[in-house]
Amino acid sequence: MLRDAGFKPNRYIFSQILHGYVKAGLPEEVSSTQELLSQIGLWPSKFAYEGLLSAYADIGDKDSLLRTLDEAYAVLPSIDDKTASREISPILLLDLYTRLVCSLAYTDATCSEITTKLLTTDYFPLEFAIDTVKVLLAKGRPAAALEIFKVIHKYQKQNDHLSSFPVYAAAGGLDYKALEPFWHTANVDSKELFMLRNKCKLYFHRIGKTNSKLGDQFQTCLEEHNVQGALDLLKNLNKTNITLAYSLFLPKLNRSGFSLQDLINQTQDHEINKALVFGYVFNNLVSIQSTDDLKSRLTSCLELVNEYRAKELLPYNDVVRLGNPIIVKLVTNIISVSDMAEIAKLNKSTVMHDVFRIFSHTLTKRSLRMLYLQVFEALMLSNLRSFHGIPKNIVIQLVADVCAHQNVTFGYGDWILSGLKDAGVPRHIMAKLSSDQSVELSSFSDLSVVLFGGRTSNAVRRNKNEGSLANQMKLPSEESVPIAAESLVKALKDDPKKLETELKSIEALWSLQKKCILLSYLVNLGSKDLVERVLQFLPEEQRKQREPMKSLAHIIKSSLENDTEKESSSESVKQSIQNLQNLSPKDLYSTMRGPHLDTLFRCWPTEHISDLIDITKKLSKLGLNSVNLQLAGVLVNRGLSDLVSTLLENNKTVPFTFLVGNPRNSLTKSEFLSSVEYLKSVDSQHIPGFVDHCLRNAALSTNDDNLYQLIRTVVSPPFNMDLLQVCIQPTLQVLHHRLEVSENLPEDILQATQPVVQKISALKAKASN
């Protein structure tokens, strides 16, 4: 049917089909489409999951969203797909969070499960997250905005953005009291808090109410044909609302018969007139159509710009704030009149260059950068997968090419760079877009961008002597920080010379951010000695802040020792716990956050669990309810469900997604049985989903024993479960792959998994025919 309609089936189209079926309430069609996609090699895929996730978020189906999100986290890493990133980006998580809470009926909706995942990402898009808070405030969702703000506050202590929140809160119908929790979370000093409160109240009383009514007043004037009233409103615009000149007044008054020159003559305000001229140019360019004489239109537009530059009404140098829909319309129309052959052959659009060249004459460099930021953001968040047949990522690459050509740059820690990297923007263009000209995008630094995205703000900086140093030192060849950590631990035991070489290269060439992440993975492995070594590579302030990580590593290390060694180290473990208890909540958070947290919870001595609960409650004072749930889940795994009630502040029971372990720490047989008993008593309907998640995590782990024991437990009495019935297809695929690469499988495991092998093999054979 798609072919008959002139469409070439691809992952973008099918992701939209899945999206549509979910929104239409057709789960059977979703399943059958997934089956079809699996046969032709397009399921599972990142794009398909994004289509499903965004649809579940849009319709407010939180359970399906979280189940599918967990499934994507488990399945995507195992897919052999070199054409796109296989990771769920934090930008997507923030977008899903916004869609979900805004689609729910109650305005105090939040989603701690998504913020938990945000806290475990290797990089965090600060600017995008701040914009997410603003959007949530503008949508009247203060509780959700506060939850994201608490995550932001762990990464950035500056409070520059706080003063902008009242604008968005007013737009969302909130009053100034809704922002009080934000001031307290930011922990601003009393003087600054006093200033913020007063500024906030002033805005709501003098500006916010006026702004919220201005559009209605203007519309009323137009409906009543009160031309003078509309013009008076335009004349009274000021610095706080001048963006309305080009986004609201200019287009509507133009349609009502006023020319640009008429409006300029009427207002006679230099700043308002500059905004009007920018709006006129933008509206001219956004309305480009394929039926136009393109060359003539662009030429006349450029002549207009030059005319108003001569009159000093351009370039416009104030805030550029445009809605995502109008920006998407601009880009869509540009693509519609572009040469498709040129795009396909050269990955370039001359029309795109021509249009943005006009913008570069219309705006100052600062305002032009704002425009590009909004264009990239609008494209990344757009539900469209293609523009007139051109995939979205290619369109982003076209805009990035123009942006680089105009020498517009972004800070190396800017979230936009990680988003552009995910969109496949070529390396040489990425280098031009980065304002950090000292960063050489070698294969190593390129790898660090892939691993850590926009948070590699302290990228590798080389002076004239470091080039030879890099040649002398062999960098760790592993593809990720976790593997690099394992390599160091192995070298510590077996190859001291190799260890010293790798540590030297890390000290000299790794960014500060990457070293800090490495510390977390070394703690996760219980390597206190290596934690001490890597700490010496950090600046003094950072080193002091992360010094307590030695205590965490010691606790994990002691849990791996035999009984005799544990007895001899019990006092030192007790002292390590005492050291952690003495930390402030903020220091505790910076110490415990990371991939080692789950391992720490599982390794914590049983006799000191009450201390761990107290420490975790300390963290919850920062608003991190998800950490409470994470510990509660591990306690249930460990057979200590009687202790979880004090951790469940906002939940009656532990959600089953917090009970399933993860690929690093898949459940043992005893942990699985303890968790099933708990679910039987509080949430029996989710037992099948729990079993599916556990099997998938075990198949993705490197622990053969846990996987085999779990399969035996599930298929044997009293459970007697059919793997084909309890597992969704992605889990079956992961299981099949694990069985294929495993050697010397036990006979009972071969027999128990034979139906899985037969089904997946049949699907593969069918797809290949």
PAVEX-108816 format. One record per residue (C-alpha): x, y, z. Coordinates in steps of 0.02 Angstrom, whole numbers, plus 50000, padded with zeros to 5 digits. Layout:
N
    px    py    pz
     X     Y     Z
...
END
This chain:
769
    px    py    pz
 50000 50000 50000
 50142 50120 50043
 50231 50080 49881
 50070 50105 49782
 50052 50277 49863
 50228 50323 49808
 50313 50301 49976
 50472 50205 50000
 50453 50108 50164
 50585 50159 50291
 50610 50172 50478
 50541 50350 50486
 50376 50306 50403
 50352 50150 50508
 50389 50243 50670
 50249 50363 50625
 50134 50217 50586
 50168 50144 50758
 50141 50317 50833
 49974 50333 50745
 49912 50160 50793
 49948 50194 50977
 49855 50359 50971
 49710 50277 50880
 49696 50147 51018
 49740 49998 50907
 49860 49888 51008
 49831 49739 50893
 49890 49842 50745
 50043 49897 50844
 50088 49715 50878
 50060 49658 50700
 50163 49805 50633
 50305 49762 50753
 50299 49583 50690
 50308 49642 50510
 50451 49762 50549
 50545 49623 50636
 50534 49517 50479
 50610 49655 50371
 50743 49704 50497
 50667 49870 50556
 50613 49813 50729
 50675 49842 50857
 50751 50012 50817
 50778 50177 50905
 50661 50270 50786
 50520 50144 50811
 50537 50156 51000
 50534 50346 50991
 50372 50337 50892
 50292 50225 51023
 50359 50323 51172
 50303 50493 51109
 50129 50423 51072
 50109 50346 51245
 50167 50511 51320
 50046 50613 51214
 49896 50508 51268
 49950 50504 51451
 49974 50315 51460
 50106 50318 51594
 50114 50130 51625
 50140 50089 51441
 50266 50229 51423
 50372 50168 51569
 50359 49986 51516
 50412 50029 51338
 50550 50145 51399
 50624 50008 51508
 50611 49889 51362
 50702 50013 51248
 50842 50034 51376
 50863 49847 51384
 50846 49806 51200
 50930 49948 51104
 51109 49914 51165
 51100 49740 51090
 51049 49798 50915
 51181 49796 50780
 51136 49964 50702
 51281 50071 50644
 51170 50201 50560
 51110 50287 50718
 51143 50306 50902
 51067 50163 51002
 51053 50263 51162
 50900 50351 51231
 50959 50530 51242
 50919 50640 51394
 50841 50765 51273
 50713 50633 51224
 50683 50592 51408
 50648 50776 51446
 50532 50787 51296
 50438 50630 51350
 50425 50697 51527
 50347 50860 51463
 50226 50771 51346
 50171 50649 51480
 50138 50768 51625
 50053 50893 51511
 49936 50759 51445
 49881 50701 51618
 49723 50775 51690
 49795 50831 51857
 49912 50980 51860
 50022 50912 51999
 50076 50761 51894
 50259 50709 51899
 50358 50557 51842
 50500 50506 51957
 50539 50354 51848
 50599 50467 51706
 50697 50583 51821
 50783 50427 51891
 50846 50390 51716
 50901 50570 51694
 51007 50553 51851
 51102 50406 51777
 51147 50481 51607
 51330 50516 51569
 51290 50692 51510
 51151 50814 51546
 51085 50950 51426
 51073 51096 51547
 51002 51227 51430
 50872 51108 51362
 50823 51057 51539
 50804 51240 51591
 50692 51268 51440
 50593 51114 51494
 50560 51196 51663
 50501 51353 51573
 50384 51254 51461
 50311 51160 51609
 50281 51324 51702
 50199 51398 51547
 50088 51243 51539
 50036 51267 51721
 50130 51115 51787
 50230 51182 51936
 50258 51012 52021
 50335 50937 51864
 50438 51094 51832
 50504 51085 52009
 50552 50902 51991
 50656 50940 51836
 50728 51095 51920
 50791 50987 52064
 50884 50879 51939
 50957 51034 51856
 51015 51102 52023
 51129 50951 52047
 51225 51002 51892
 51224 51191 51899
 51228 51302 52051
 51214 51469 51961
 51043 51547 51979
 51044 51664 51828
 50892 51580 51751
 50782 51600 51906
 50734 51779 51865
 50655 51724 51700
 50535 51598 51780
 50397 51725 51823
 50368 51761 51638
 50326 51578 51605
 50232 51552 51767
 50118 51698 51725
 50086 51625 51552
 50035 51463 51637
 49908 51549 51749
 50011 51526 51907
 50039 51654 52043
 50203 51704 52123
 50179 51581 52267
 50202 51436 52145
 50384 51488 52126
 50426 51487 52312
 50486 51304 52308
 50608 51349 52169
 50690 51483 52275
 50709 51361 52420
 50777 51222 52310
 50906 51342 52238
 50959 51378 52418
 50991 51561 52379
 51053 51671 52520
 50926 51778 52611
 50974 51937 52519
 50954 51859 52348
 50795 51770 52402
 50720 51936 52457
 50766 52013 52290
 50693 51868 52190
 50531 51869 52287
 50506 52055 52264
 50552 52047 52080
 50431 51903 52057
 50288 51992 52144
 50324 52150 52046
 50315 52054 51883
 50150 51971 51926
 50070 52132 51986
 50133 52251 51852
 50189 52154 51699
 50129 51976 51705
 49945 52020 51712
 49966 52150 51575
 50058 52029 51462
 49929 51892 51485
 49789 52012 51438
 49879 52102 51297
 49839 51973 51163
 49655 51971 51210
 49648 52161 51207
 49730 52168 51037
 49614 52035 50966
 49464 52128 51034
 49522 52287 50948
 49537 52195 50782
 49365 52115 50799
 49287 52283 50840
 49383 52367 50698
 49461 52481 50828
 49617 52522 50725
 49677 52661 50838
 49660 52551 50992
 49766 52416 50910
 49898 52543 50860
 49900 52616 51036
 49936 52442 51106
 50079 52424 50982
 50152 52594 51030
 50150 52547 51215
 50258 52392 51195
 50418 52396 51298
 50576 52296 51328
 50484 52157 51419
 50360 52119 51280
 50440 52187 51121
 50441 52012 51046
 50252 52033 51023
 50289 52165 50891
 50351 52035 50766
 50261 51880 50829
 50085 51952 50854
 50058 52132 50798
 50152 52135 50631
 50073 51981 50550
 49895 52024 50605
 49905 52208 50560
 49983 52162 50393
 49834 52050 50357
 49720 52193 50409
 49792 52303 50271
 49933 52397 50358
 50098 52403 50265
 50264 52397 50355
 50295 52580 50319
 50122 52625 50387
 50164 52543 50553
 50335 52624 50560
 50258 52795 50531
 50127 52764 50664
 50240 52703 50805
 50394 52813 50779
 50485 52711 50912
 50656 52654 50853
 50663 52489 50949
 50484 52439 50908
 50514 52482 50725
 50669 52371 50719
 50565 52227 50787
 50430 52262 50657
 50555 52260 50514
 50628 52094 50575
 50451 52024 50585
 50414 52082 50408
 50571 51999 50340
 50536 51839 50436
 50356 51830 50374
 50415 51856 50195
 50538 51712 50210
 50423 51594 50305
 50290 51609 50169
 50403 51550 50027
 50306 51433 49912
 50356 51317 49770
 50248 51422 49652
 50352 51580 49684
 50484 51656 49572
 50612 51610 49704
 50759 51711 49639
 50654 51868 49621
 50578 51848 49794
 50743 51823 49883
 50823 51967 49788
 50683 52088 49834
 50691 52031 50015
 50878 52062 50023
 50854 52233 49944
 50725 52273 50078
 50847 52222 50213
 50983 52332 50140
 50861 52477 50128
 50818 52467 50313
 50998 52440 50362
 51034 52606 50279
 50895 52683 50384
 50974 52603 50540
 50817 52501 50574
 50918 52343 50551
 51003 52237 50611
 50881 52190 50747
 50980 52164 50908
 50852 52112 51037
 50780 51946 51091
 50726 51823 50956
 50586 51715 51025
 50482 51618 50898
 50365 51471 50919
 50420 51298 50863
 50274 51278 50740
 50320 51436 50642
 50503 51383 50635
 50455 51210 50573
 50348 51294 50441
 50497 51401 50388
 50611 51249 50368
 50475 51147 50283
 50447 51283 50153
 50634 51303 50123
 50650 51116 50090
 50498 51120 49975
 50586 51242 49857
 50759 51165 49873
 50846 51061 49740
 50821 50881 49799
 50959 50818 49685
 51080 50943 49764
 51032 50884 49938
 51051 50700 49890
 51219 50724 49803
 51305 50861 49904
 51207 50862 50069
 51183 51047 50041
 51038 51166 50005
 51080 51326 49913
 50908 51395 49957
 50943 51364 50142
 51105 51462 50124
 51016 51605 50033
 50875 51620 50161
 50990 51619 50312
 51109 51739 50225
 50964 51862 50227
 50938 51826 50412
 51123 51860 50442
 51098 52036 50370
 50937 52059 50469
 51002 52010 50641
 51155 52045 50746
 51270 51897 50780
 51194 51874 50953
 51015 51874 50888
 51063 51762 50742
 51133 51635 50865
 50966 51639 50959
 50876 51604 50796
 50987 51455 50756
 50965 51384 50931
 50776 51391 50911
 50784 51315 50736
 50889 51168 50798
 50778 51146 50950
 50618 51151 50847
 50685 51021 50726
 50747 50904 50862
 50581 50911 50954
 50473 50901 50799
 50363 50748 50778
 50400 50753 50592
 50523 50619 50537
 50551 50696 50366
 50522 50858 50271
 50459 50830 50094
 50545 50661 50095
 50709 50724 50171
 50742 50638 50340
 50743 50755 50489
 50925 50720 50531
 50977 50769 50353
 50879 50932 50372
 50970 50967 50535
 51135 50934 50445
 51085 51059 50309
 51050 51195 50438
 51212 51153 50530
 51308 51175 50367
 51236 51350 50345
 51265 51392 50528
 51448 51343 50516
 51466 51440 50353
 51406 51597 50444
 51532 51568 50585
 51398 51552 50719
 51469 51450 50862
 51412 51370 51024
 51503 51334 51186
 51582 51162 51193
 51472 51115 51342
 51314 51173 51254
 51177 51041 51241
 51149 51088 51059
 51316 51013 51007
 51272 50843 51078
 51104 50851 50989
 51190 50893 50825
 51312 50751 50851
 51166 50631 50875
 51091 50697 50712
 51247 50644 50618
 51320 50817 50582
 51492 50786 50504
 51645 50804 50612
 51722 50950 50516
 51561 51050 50535
 51551 51008 50721
 51727 51078 50739
 51673 51243 50659
 51517 51254 50768
 51616 51236 50930
 51675 51400 51002
 51819 51307 51087
 51946 51323 50948
 52080 51241 51055
 51989 51076 51045
 52059 50962 50911
 51928 50836 50860
 52045 50688 50848
 51979 50513 50854
 51998 50513 51043
 51911 50678 51078
 51777 50629 50952
 51749 50472 51053
 51730 50574 51211
 51594 50680 51127
 51501 50521 51079
 51516 50452 51254
 51475 50609 51350
 51391 50726 51227
 51360 50906 51281
 51433 50885 51455
 51613 50872 51397
 51637 51055 51437
 51814 51021 51496
 51866 50941 51332
 52042 50886 51292
 52150 51042 51275
 52321 51022 51197
 52468 51141 51200
 52612 51130 51080
 52699 50998 51185
 52550 50884 51208
 52548 50821 51029
 52708 50725 51056
 52644 50667 51226
 52491 50590 51143
 52602 50500 51020
 52713 50432 51157
 52568 50366 51261
 52452 50230 51206
 52273 50277 51250
 52158 50144 51323
 52085 50061 51171
 51915 50022 51247
 51759 50100 51175
 51679 50155 51338
 51721 50211 51513
 51651 50052 51596
 51766 49944 51490
 51911 50061 51524
 51879 50041 51711
 51878 49851 51694
 52040 49859 51596
 52123 49960 51735
 52066 49837 51869
 52132 49692 51767
 52298 49781 51738
 52311 49816 51925
 52310 49628 51955
 52407 49564 51805
 52509 49699 51718
 52579 49844 51824
 52674 49916 51676
 52517 49928 51569
 52425 50003 51717
 52551 50145 51735
 52546 50182 51548
 52356 50192 51545
 52348 50297 51703
 52473 50420 51629
 52370 50440 51472
 52211 50465 51574
 52294 50598 51681
 52362 50693 51532
 52225 50675 51401
 52057 50638 51480
 51937 50780 51520
 51890 50817 51700
 51713 50758 51668
 51773 50592 51599
 51890 50564 51747
 51745 50593 51867
 51638 50466 51774
 51783 50343 51778
 51787 50361 51967
 51606 50302 51978
 51643 50146 51877
 51798 50107 51981
 51693 50124 52139
 51567 50007 52058
 51706 49877 52041
 51761 49903 52221
 51936 49958 52172
 51983 50075 52314
 52166 50080 52260
 52124 50143 52086
 51998 50267 52155
 52139 50341 52259
 52253 50350 52106
 52124 50435 51993
 52075 50558 52130
 52252 50627 52119
 52217 50678 51939
 52080 50799 51991
 52097 50983 52041
 52101 51008 52229
 51921 51066 52246
 51853 50921 52143
 51966 50799 52234
 51902 50853 52405
 51723 50841 52346
 51746 50662 52286
 51862 50602 52424
 51718 50506 52509
 51708 50392 52356
 51851 50295 52435
 51731 50246 52574
 51604 50183 52447
 51737 50081 52357
 51793 50006 52522
 51616 49953 52568
 51590 49870 52398
 51762 49789 52403
 51732 49716 52576
 51570 49634 52518
 51670 49535 52389
 51791 49465 52519
 51781 49296 52604
 51714 49280 52781
 51885 49292 52864
 51930 49450 52768
 51759 49525 52803
 51782 49498 52989
 51950 49584 52989
 51883 49733 52890
 51720 49756 52986
 51786 49901 53090
 51852 49994 52938
 51684 49968 52850
 51596 50038 53003
 51711 50190 52996
 51675 50213 52810
 51489 50213 52846
 51516 50341 52984
 51611 50451 52862
 51463 50447 52742
 51339 50489 52880
 51438 50646 52921
 51421 50716 52745
 51297 50853 52701
 51155 50804 52582
 51239 50895 52437
 51408 50812 52465
 51321 50646 52489
 51232 50667 52323
 51390 50709 52226
 51475 50558 52306
 51338 50429 52282
 51264 50479 52115
 51320 50368 51972
 51324 50190 51908
 51394 50129 52074
 51238 50173 52174
 51142 50013 52135
 51295 49906 52173
 51320 49999 52337
 51140 49964 52390
 51163 49779 52350
 51331 49764 52439
 51288 49863 52595
 51311 49758 52753
 51144 49693 52816
 51185 49738 52995
 51202 49920 52943
 51046 49935 52834
 50967 50060 52954
 51115 50175 52924
 51090 50159 52736
 50906 50205 52754
 50954 50359 52854
 51082 50410 52722
 50955 50386 52582
 50825 50489 52675
 50956 50625 52686
 50963 50622 52497
 50774 50630 52486
 50781 50801 52570
 50847 50861 52403
 50685 50799 52323
 50760 50638 52255
 50614 50523 52290
 50675 50404 52155
 50829 50361 52259
 50712 50305 52398
 50621 50193 52275
 50785 50125 52208
 50841 50074 52382
 50668 50006 52422
 50678 49896 52267
 50847 49827 52318
 50787 49794 52495
 50642 49692 52424
 50768 49597 52316
 50869 49560 52472
 50719 49493 52566
 50703 49647 52677
 50532 49706 52619
 50480 49740 52799
 50599 49888 52800
 50536 49979 52645
 50383 50067 52717
 50484 50214 52785
 50554 50245 52610
 50384 50254 52523
 50337 50435 52548
 50232 50459 52391
 50202 50277 52343
 50100 50142 52428
 50209 50004 52358
 50373 49988 52264
 50338 49999 52075
 50389 49835 51994
 50511 49926 51878
 50619 49961 52031
 50627 49774 52072
 50697 49704 51910
 50882 49740 51931
 50983 49796 51780
 51109 49721 51658
 51252 49764 51776
 51165 49683 51923
 51042 49553 51862
 50941 49465 51996
 51002 49307 52079
 50879 49166 52109
 50851 49217 52291
 50825 49400 52243
 50701 49348 52109
 50601 49239 52228
 50598 49373 52364
 50533 49500 52239
 50398 49382 52172
 50335 49352 52349
 50324 49540 52375
 50230 49567 52212
 50109 49425 52252
 50056 49521 52407
 50047 49698 52335
 50045 49698 52144
 50014 49525 52072
 49953 49590 51902
 50129 49648 51860
 50217 49482 51893
 50225 49435 51707
 50301 49604 51665
 50423 49585 51809
 50478 49413 51747
 50501 49479 51570
 50610 49624 51631
 50715 49509 51741
 50747 49386 51599
 50797 49527 51482
 50918 49604 51607
 50994 49433 51642
 51015 49401 51455
 51101 49569 51434
 51218 49541 51581
 51382 49446 51580
 51331 49333 51724
 51293 49161 51651
 51248 49085 51818
 51112 49213 51856
 51037 49189 51683
 51034 49000 51693
 50963 48999 51870
 50828 49122 51820
 50775 49022 51667
 50769 48862 51772
 50665 48949 51906
 50540 49023 51783
 50506 48864 51683
 50501 48747 51834
 50370 48722 51971
 50288 48816 52050
 50295 48945 51909
 50293 48831 51754
 50296 48983 51640
 50306 48972 51451
 50447 49086 51392
 50354 49123 51231
 50204 49182 51331
 50288 49281 51470
 50420 49367 51362
 50385 49503 51237
 50472 49485 51069
 50621 49601 51104
 50660 49497 51258
 50652 49338 51155
 50772 49416 51030
 50894 49464 51167
 50883 49288 51240
 50911 49210 51070
 51064 49318 51039
 51136 49274 51209
 51110 49089 51178
 51195 49103 51008
 51354 49180 51078
 51362 49071 51235
 51471 48917 51239
 51442 48753 51330
 51260 48785 51371
 51190 48664 51502
 51075 48532 51428
 50923 48587 51529
 50945 48767 51470
 50955 48709 51289
 50794 48613 51312
 50702 48753 51404
 50747 48884 51274
 50720 48776 51119
 50550 48857 51080
 50633 49029 51087
 50770 48975 50967
 50644 48898 50849
 50531 49051 50844
 50669 49181 50818
 50758 49070 50691
 50596 49051 50594
 50569 49239 50594
 50746 49268 50530
 50724 49139 50394
 50560 49217 50341
 50638 49391 50335
 50782 49331 50227
 50669 49251 50096
END
